[in-house]
Amino acid sequence: MSQLRVRSLLAPAVLAALQIEPAHPYMIAARLRAHGGHQPGRVKIGSLYAVVRSLHRHGLIRAVHTERQDNRPRRTVYEITERGRVELRDRINELVQVSEYELPAFPAVLATLVVLGPGEVSGLLRRRRDALQTHLVAARTALASARNQVPWLLLAAREYDLALRASEVDWLDTVLRRLTRGRPALPPAPAGLEGAA
């Protein structure tokens, strides 16, 4: 069982990047964006630095040297420690085997849609579906290009994300068909409860 106090999902990603090769935080961020399940907007350099500092403080990584290129500030290059390797394996086992479901915002708001009219619900869901479909087309093209340059296992997170989004598009199509057919959003109230507050 992982003893890691750095609970951010960036922590195992940083450890894995450093197990492959020592790097400074900007290089780690570039690798995560290119190969991991972290979309470009999701790897915030400030959050990454906080995770790196915490991993360093806990002895899971160590600074090996600093480097400077051109007029850029000095950058510290880190490598994973043996303790970090053990922690990474434990955390990977924990994350892969234990299904901890964190409720995303969209499923949490679905039940509230009953306060809107069917036309408004259809419009909102159709816009979400169209945006997802547009994303899928672009992401599939990018993934096909990356397959020629990157080992397939490094692209597994992208494939997983695409599978989830494709499933959501299918589900949204089903819901939109139900709404188009005028299927009631709610079952009728049980007998004797009509008008009950």
C-alpha positions as CSV (number, residue, x, y, z in Angstrom):
1,M,0.0,0.0,0.0
2,S,1.3,3.4,-0.9
3,Q,2.6,5.6,1.9
4,L,2.8,8.7,-0.3
5,R,1.5,11.8,1.3
6,V,1.6,13.6,-2.0
7,R,-1.9,12.5,-3.1
8,S,-2.0,14.5,-6.4
9,L,-2.3,12.3,-9.5
10,L,0.6,14.3,-10.9
11,A,2.9,12.6,-8.3
12,P,3.0,9.1,-9.9
13,A,3.2,10.7,-13.3
14,V,6.2,12.8,-12.3
15,L,7.9,9.7,-10.7
16,A,7.3,7.7,-13.8
17,A,8.7,10.4,-16.0
18,L,11.8,10.6,-13.9
19,Q,12.2,6.8,-13.8
20,I,12.5,7.0,-17.6
21,E,15.0,9.8,-17.5
22,P,16.2,12.6,-15.2
23,A,14.6,15.9,-16.1
24,H,13.7,19.4,-14.9
25,P,10.1,20.3,-14.3
26,Y,9.5,22.0,-17.7
27,M,10.8,18.9,-19.5
28,I,8.5,16.7,-17.3
29,A,5.5,18.9,-18.2
30,A,6.3,18.6,-21.9
31,R,6.5,14.8,-21.6
32,L,3.3,14.5,-19.7
33,R,1.5,16.6,-22.3
34,A,2.9,14.6,-25.2
35,H,2.6,11.1,-23.9
36,G,0.4,11.0,-20.8
37,G,-3.3,11.3,-20.0
38,H,-2.7,15.0,-19.2
39,Q,-4.2,17.3,-21.7
40,P,-2.2,20.4,-22.4
41,G,-4.4,22.7,-20.3
42,R,-4.4,20.3,-17.4
43,V,-0.7,20.3,-16.6
44,K,-0.2,23.6,-14.7
45,I,3.4,24.4,-14.2
46,G,2.7,25.8,-10.7
47,S,1.0,22.6,-9.6
48,L,3.8,20.5,-11.1
49,Y,6.5,22.5,-9.2
50,A,4.5,22.0,-5.9
51,V,4.4,18.2,-6.5
52,V,8.2,18.2,-7.4
53,R,9.0,20.1,-4.2
54,S,6.9,17.7,-2.1
55,L,8.4,14.6,-3.7
56,H,11.9,16.0,-3.1
57,R,11.0,16.8,0.5
58,H,9.9,13.2,1.1
59,G,13.1,11.8,-0.4
60,L,11.3,10.3,-3.5
61,I,13.4,12.3,-5.9
62,R,16.7,14.1,-5.6
63,A,18.3,17.0,-7.4
64,V,21.3,15.9,-9.6
65,H,22.4,19.2,-11.1
66,T,21.3,22.5,-12.4
67,E,21.6,23.6,-16.0
68,R,21.1,26.9,-17.9
69,Q,20.4,27.4,-21.5
70,D,20.9,30.8,-23.2
71,N,19.4,33.6,-21.0
72,R,16.8,31.3,-19.3
73,P,16.8,30.8,-15.5
74,R,18.7,27.9,-14.0
75,R,16.7,24.7,-14.0
76,T,17.2,21.9,-11.5
77,V,17.3,18.4,-13.0
78,Y,15.8,15.7,-10.8
79,E,16.1,11.9,-10.7
80,I,14.0,9.3,-8.9
81,T,15.4,7.6,-5.8
82,E,15.2,4.0,-4.9
83,R,12.5,4.9,-2.3
84,G,10.7,6.8,-5.1
85,R,10.8,3.6,-7.3
86,V,9.2,1.5,-4.6
87,E,6.6,4.2,-3.9
88,L,5.8,4.5,-7.6
89,R,5.2,0.7,-7.9
90,D,2.9,0.8,-4.8
91,R,1.0,3.8,-6.1
92,I,0.5,2.2,-9.6
93,N,-0.8,-1.0,-8.0
94,E,-3.2,1.0,-5.8
95,L,-4.5,3.2,-8.7
96,V,-5.0,0.4,-11.2
97,Q,-6.5,-2.2,-8.9
98,V,-8.7,-0.1,-6.6
99,S,-11.6,1.6,-8.3
100,E,-12.1,4.9,-6.5
101,Y,-14.9,6.6,-8.4
102,E,-14.8,10.4,-8.2
103,L,-18.0,12.0,-9.4
104,P,-17.3,14.4,-12.3
105,A,-19.5,17.5,-12.6
106,F,-21.6,16.2,-15.6
107,P,-23.1,13.1,-13.9
108,A,-23.7,15.2,-10.8
109,V,-25.8,17.8,-12.6
110,L,-27.8,15.3,-14.7
111,A,-30.6,14.8,-12.1
112,T,-31.1,18.6,-12.0
113,L,-32.1,18.7,-15.7
114,V,-35.7,17.8,-14.7
115,V,-36.2,21.5,-13.8
116,L,-35.7,22.5,-17.4
117,G,-38.1,22.0,-20.3
118,P,-37.4,19.2,-22.8
119,G,-36.4,21.6,-25.6
120,E,-33.9,23.3,-23.4
121,V,-32.5,19.9,-22.2
122,S,-32.2,18.7,-25.8
123,G,-30.4,21.9,-26.8
124,L,-27.9,21.6,-23.9
125,L,-27.2,17.9,-24.5
126,R,-26.9,18.3,-28.2
127,R,-24.3,21.1,-27.8
128,R,-22.4,18.8,-25.4
129,R,-22.6,15.9,-27.9
130,D,-21.5,18.0,-30.8
131,A,-18.5,19.4,-28.8
132,L,-17.5,15.9,-27.8
133,Q,-17.8,14.7,-31.4
134,T,-15.6,17.5,-32.6
135,H,-13.0,16.8,-29.9
136,L,-13.1,13.1,-30.8
137,V,-12.3,13.7,-34.5
138,A,-9.3,16.0,-33.6
139,A,-8.1,13.6,-30.9
140,R,-8.3,10.6,-33.1
141,T,-6.2,12.4,-35.8
142,A,-3.6,13.4,-33.2
143,L,-3.5,9.9,-31.8
144,A,-3.0,8.3,-35.2
145,S,-0.1,10.7,-35.8
146,A,1.5,10.0,-32.4
147,R,1.3,6.2,-33.0
148,N,4.1,6.5,-35.5
149,Q,6.4,8.3,-33.0
150,V,5.6,7.0,-29.5
151,P,5.4,3.5,-28.0
152,W,1.8,2.5,-27.8
153,L,1.7,2.0,-24.1
154,L,2.6,5.7,-23.6
155,L,-0.6,6.5,-25.5
156,A,-2.9,4.2,-23.4
157,A,-4.3,7.2,-21.4
158,R,-5.3,8.9,-24.6
159,E,-7.0,5.8,-25.9
160,Y,-8.8,5.4,-22.6
161,D,-10.0,9.0,-22.8
162,L,-11.2,8.5,-26.3
163,A,-13.1,5.4,-25.4
164,L,-14.9,7.2,-22.6
165,R,-15.8,10.1,-24.8
166,A,-17.0,7.9,-27.6
167,S,-19.2,6.0,-25.1
168,E,-20.6,9.3,-23.8
169,V,-21.4,10.4,-27.4
170,D,-23.3,7.1,-27.9
171,W,-25.2,7.6,-24.6
172,L,-26.1,11.2,-25.5
173,D,-27.4,10.0,-28.8
174,T,-29.7,7.5,-27.0
175,V,-30.9,10.2,-24.6
176,L,-31.5,12.7,-27.4
177,R,-33.6,10.1,-29.3
178,R,-35.7,9.5,-26.2
179,L,-36.3,13.2,-25.8
180,T,-37.2,13.5,-29.5
181,R,-39.8,10.8,-29.2
182,G,-41.3,12.7,-26.3
183,R,-40.6,10.0,-23.7
184,P,-41.5,11.3,-20.3
185,A,-38.5,12.4,-18.2
186,L,-40.1,11.3,-15.0
187,P,-42.4,8.4,-14.2
188,P,-45.9,9.3,-13.1
189,A,-46.4,10.0,-9.4
190,P,-47.6,7.0,-7.4
191,A,-51.4,6.9,-6.8
192,G,-52.5,9.2,-3.9
193,L,-49.4,11.4,-4.1
194,E,-50.6,13.7,-6.9
195,G,-50.2,17.2,-5.8
196,A,-48.4,16.2,-2.6
197,A,-45.6,18.6,-1.7
